Amino acid sequence: MLVVRQFSTWITLLMIFLSRLPFIGIGYGSEEDAWGLRLTAEKIYRSGLYEVSRLPGHPFQELLYSQLWQYGPICFNLLTLIISTAGIAFFIFSLKKLNISSYNTAGIALAFTPVIYINSMNAMDYTWAMAFVLIAFYFLISCRMILAGIFLGCAIGCRITSGAMLIPFIYYVFANREKNNILRELVLVSISTLLIACLLFTPVFFVYGFGFFTYYEHFEIPSFTKNFYKGTLGAWGLIGFVILMFALGASIFTIFENSKTKDIYNKRMLIFSAFVLLLYTIAFCRLPLKSAFLIPFIPFVILIIAMNINKEWMAGFAIAMIISGFAAGVNLSDQNRGSAQSGLALIINVSGQQVSIDPLVGPVMADYTKQKRIINFSREVVSKATQLDNKSVIISGWYLNFILSMLKNSSQRQFVYYINELTIKEYLSKGYNIYYLPDQNKFNDLRFKGAFTNRYAKPFN
């Protein structure tokens, strides 16, 4: 029986790995930051000097990518896929160690949660950090504190926000250890975490000093509608979020129903998970820019559910997550950077943006087709830019990293992110023509809190 269970775990992991392979070859991801990582990796390699792809820095990933930049998106994405699958493996191992019977099913539910599925096959760092946290969690509950600290330090090296996990880790040590071992184990997990994290951030500190510990906020926090979408449908998908609400409701009922009889260790694990949920919910509410910012707490939401519903319900939850990634999408509809739609899609306007409610295109395919559209549009821009006068500046906004990754040769035609009014005037005084890509005139004005872009720049048609 043990051999069969182990075999089923490895089959589960192989299925998860293979399910991503068809999507890893198109590009580095649909996020501009994913393409920025590739650009930064090349700069580090060519100059020999460290620089961040974006503050506060992601040195573990940036330095590793700098040795692989010339191998293209398949290499980057395959590395993410391997690391994220390893993280899911350790999640399964952890649940097995906690005597949760539906450990394989919970692993499938985690792997196919749309936001994790999408970010396990691009160049971004979200599932890198998640994977290292889950490996650290396994070693934590296995009482191997140095290894737990080392992998938590690696997670911080991928995303500095992973440092918040040290708080529930410390709680776990206090709650589950004999009194004479608490101090020793606290020191081991804390020192090893901080040592690895500081070591990884040493190049960041040498270049940027204490100023690295910041985050650029070029724009105001989006509306409540957009933030609610990112925290719900954007992470779980429509079907997944509905089923999640039922599963959490059933879990909460079970927790209260069995509060007197539940094992003390299980209660402590619930408190541990609640700590994680609270910390990252607060962090997301403070900066709700991307659905992927919720990834750190998703494994522990699923852990709570797996502890409190039976195997049959857990199987239903996992099936819902699989379906949620590929059906009933609520997706951005835009010709240049939105997803493709089926003939059954309903197009509506939400907070000034066109959104498609599509029964046949879920979040995974929406992200894939969105990336294809952005790549095609960026290639077209690069091609048509050759027809412009040499002394031209194109305000590119969120398309910039895609475009720069596709430029083969240097050119006097300059692509810029956003530029203020004074810089525009300086360019004009030197005889440059100023253009902007679709919608980037509005965002250039928002970036600098003005209303000047249309006065000096022309649309790039």
N, C-alpha and C positions, 0 to 999 in steps of 0.2 A: 504493500500500500504506500509506503514511504517513497519507494522508487517511482511509482506512478505519479504521486503528487509532485515530486521534483521534476519529472519529465513534463508534466502539464505546465509547470512554471516556465520552463525553458521554451516550450512550444508557444506559450502566451507571449513571451518576450520576442521570439522570432517573428510572430505575427505582427506585433507592434512595430518592430523594426522595418519589416517588409512593407507595411502599409504606408510608410512615408517615402520610400525610395522613388516612386514615380514623380514626386513633386520637387526633388532637390536640384534639378539641373537647369532651371530657367534663369535664375539670378540669385542675388544675395538675400532677397526678401522684399516685401512690399513697403517696409519702413525706410525712410531716407537714411536713418541712423545705421541701418545694416550696410548700406552702400558706403556710408561714411567710415565704417570700420575698415572696409577694404582699402579705401584711400589712405587712411591713417597708417594702416599696416605697411603699405608701400613706402610712405614717407619715412617711417621708422627704419625700415630696412635700408633705404638708400642713404639716409643721413647718418644712421648710427645713433641718433638722438631720440629719446622718448618724447612723445607728445600724446595728449588725450584725444580720443575721437569726440568726446564730449565730457564736460565736467560732471561729477568729480573724478572721472577716470575709471577705467575698467582694465587695470594693468595685466591681470592674469591672461585675459583674452587678447588684448591688444598686442602684447609681446609675443604670444604664441602665434597669432595670425601674421605677425611681421616676418616670420620664417616661412610662411606658406602662401603669401599673397599672390605669387605668380601662378599658382595652380588653379585659380578660378573658383567660381561659386560651388561647384560640386565638392571640392575639397573642404571648403568652409562649412557647407551645410551638412556634409557627411560627418564631420567632426562633431557638430552640434547634435546630430542624430545619435551618434554613438554615446556621447556623454549623457544625453537626456534619457536614452534607453537604460543606461547603467543606473541612473537615478531612480527610474521606475522599478528596476530590479531590486534595488535596496529598499524601496518602499514596500514591495511585496515581501521581502525577507523580514522587514521590521514587523509587518502585520502578522506574519507567520510566528515570529518570536513572541508577539503579544497574544498568541492563541486566538486570533480572529480567523474564523473558519473560511470566510469568503475573501481570503487574501489575493488570490489570482483575479477574481472578479473586480475587486477594488482597484487593483493595478490597471485593469482594462479601462475602468471608469476614469481613472486619472489620466491615462494616456490619451483617451479619446475626448476628454473635455476640450471643446473647440480651441480655446485660447492656448492650451498646452500643445495640442496637435499642431496648430499653425506654427508656433514658436519652437517646435522641436525639429524643424526642417529649414530654418533660415540661419543667417549669420549672427543673430542677436544673442545677447548674453542672458536672457531671462531664464531659460531652462538649464543653462550652465549653473547658474547660482542655485536654482531649485535642486538640481541633481546633487551638488556638493552638500547642500543642507540635508538632503535625505540620506546620503551616505554618512554624514556626521550623526544624524539622528539614530541610525542603526548602531553605530559604535557607542553612542551614549547609552542606549538601553542595554547594550552588551557589556557595559561597565568598562569600556576601553577609552578612558578619558583623553589620553594624548591624541589618539587617532581621531576622536570626535572633534577635538580642538583644531587639529591640522586641517581637516576637511571643512570645518566651519570657517577657518581662516581663508581657505581657497575660495569659498563662496563669497566672502567679503571682497576678495580680490577680483571677483567677477562683477559683483554689485555691492556697493558699500552698505546699502540698506539691509543686507543679510546680517549685519552686525546686531540688529535687533533680536535675532534668534538667541543670542547669548543670555537674554533675560529668562526665557522659558527653560533654557538649558540649566541655568543656575537654580531655578525653581525645582527642576527634576532632581538635581543632586540633593538639595535640601530635603525634598519630600520622600526620597526613596533610598537613602543611605543610612547606615548605622552612624550614630553621633560621632564616634571616634574616627570615622573616615571622611566626614563632610569636608573639613578644612583641606585635607590632602587632595580630594577629588575636585574641589572648587579651584584650587590652585592649578592643578594639572589642566583642566579644561579651559580655564580662563587664560592662563599664561600661554598655552600652546596656540589658542585662537589668536590672541593679540600679537604673538610673535610672528606667526605666518602672515597675518594681515599687514602688520607694519613692514615686514620684509617685502611683501608684494607692492606696497604703496611707497617704498623708498624712492624709486625713480620719479614718481608723481611729485613727491615732496621736494626733491632736488630741483625739479624744473619750475614748480608753481608755488612752493612754500605752503604756508597754511591756507593760502587763497584757493587751493584746489577743492576745499570742502564747501562747495557751493553748487547751485543748479541754476542755469540760465532760464529765466522766465521772460521770454520776449513778448508774450501775449497774456491777456487776462485769462483767468480760469473760465472755461466754457460754461454754457448755460446748464441749469439743473437737468434739463431733458437729455442733453448729450452725456452728462456725467452719469445719470441714472442708466442710460443705455450701456455705457462702458462698463459699469459695475455689475450689470445683470446680463442682458442679451449678448453684449459684446464679449463677455468671458465664457458664458455657458451655452449660448445659443438659445433660441426661443423654446424649443422642446426641452432642452436640458435645464433651463431655468425653472420652467413649470414643474418638472419632475423633482428638481432640487428642493423646491419649496415643500412639496409633499414629503420627501424623504427627511428633510430637517424637522418638519412638524412631527412625523412619526418618531424620529430620534428623540426629540425633546419630551414627547409623551412617555416614551420608554424610560428615559432618564429619571423623570419624576416618579413614574410608576414603580421603578425598582430601586429608588434612592436608598432604601433601608437595607436591601439585600445585596446590592452591587458590591463587588470586591473592591477593597480600598485602593488597590493598585489601579484598577480601571477608573475609579474616581479621580485619582491623581493624573492619569493620562488625559481624561476629559478636561481637567483644569489646565494642563499643559497646552492642549489644543486650543482651549478658549483664550489663553494668553496670546498665542500666535494670531488668532483671528482678531482679537482686540487691537493688537499692535499694528497689524497691516491694514485693518479697516481705518484706523485713525490716520495712518500714513496716506492711504488712498484718498480719504476725505480732504486732507490738506493739499494734495496735489493729484487730482483725478484726471491726468492727461491721457493715460492709455489703459486699456483693459488689461494689458500684460502686467501692470503694476500689482494686480491681484494674484498673480501666479504663486507667490510665496505661501499664501494661506490655503490654496486649493487642496493640496495633499492632506491637510489637517481637517478640512471640512469633510473630505471623503473618509478620513480616519474615524471621525465622530459618527458618521452615518454607518460605516461598516461595523462599528462596535455595538450598534443599537438596533439594527434591522436584520431580519433573517436572510439566509442565503438566497431564497427565491426573490425577495424584494430587492436584494442587492444585484441580482442578475438583471432584473428589470431596469434598475437604475443605470447599470452599465450599458444595456442595449439602448436606452434612451440617449445616453451620451454619444454613442456611435451614430445614431440617426440624426442627432442634433447638429453634428458637424456637416451633414450633407443634405439637409432638408430644412424647409421653413426658415429661410434666411431673412433677416432684416438688414439690408445692405445699402451702402452708399451707391447712388446712381449718378455717375459722371462719365462722360465719354472718354476723358483723358486719364482719370485716376480712380474711377469707380469700377465695380464688378460688372460682369456680363449678366444679362437677365434672360430667363426663359420666357416663352410666350404667355405663361400664366402669371407673370409678375404684375403686381399692383403698384403703381408709382404714386407716391404721396409726397407732400412737402412738410418737413419737420424742421423747425428752427432755421428756416432759410435754406435748407438743403433738400435736394431730391433724394428720396429713400425708396428702395424697391422692397416690397414684401413678396418674397418669391418661394413658393412651395417646393421648387425643384433645385434651387441653388442655396445651399447652406453656407455657413461661415468659412469652411475650408476651401470650397471651390470659389467662393467669392474672393477670398484673399489671393488665390492662385490667379484668377482672371484679372483681378485688380493689378497684380504685379505685371502681368503680360501687357496690360494697357499702358501702364506707366513706362515700361521699357520701350514699347513701340512709339509712344509719343516722344520720349526723350531722344530716341534715334532719329525721329523725323526732325526734331528741333536741331540736332547736331548737323544733319544733312542740309537743312535749309539755311542754317547760319552761314554756310559757305557762300551764299548768294548775297549776303550783306556786305556793306562797305567794311573794310578792315577795322576802321575805328568805330566799333560798336560795343555797347555794353547791354547785356540782357539780364534783367532782374528775374531770377529763376526760382527763388523761394524753395519750396519743398522738392522741386525737381532737380536741384543743383547737384546733389551727390550722384544721382543717376547719370546726369549729363557728363560730369567730370570723369566718371568711371568709363565713359564711352569715347572720350576724346582721344584720338590716336596721336595727334601732333599738336604742338603748341600753336597758338594763334593770337593775333591781335584782337580778335573778337573775344571779349571778356564776359564770362558768365559769373554773376555775383549772387549772393544770397539775398540780402536786402541792403539798401543804401539810403542814407539820410539826405535831406535836401541840400545841405552844404556840399556833400560829395558829388551829388548830381550836377550842381552848378559848376564845380571844378572840372568834371568831365566835359560838360558842354563848352566851357571856355577853351578846352583843348581840341575842340572840333569833333567830339564823339557824338554819335547818335545813341539815344537811350530807348530801350525797348523793355517790355515786360511780358511774361508768359501769362496765360489765362488766370484771372483772379489775383495775380500777384501784385497788381496795383493797389487793390483793397488791403491786402495784408502788409504791403510795404508801408502804407499809411498807418495801419494799426500798430505796426512794429515801432514806429517813431511818433505815434500819437499826433498825426498831422493830417492834412488834406492837400497834398502837393504833387503826388506822383503823376496824375493825369495831366498836370500843367506842363511837365517837362518830357514825359515819356510817351511812346506810342505802343500800341499792341503789336506783339510779334505774331503775325498771321502766317 
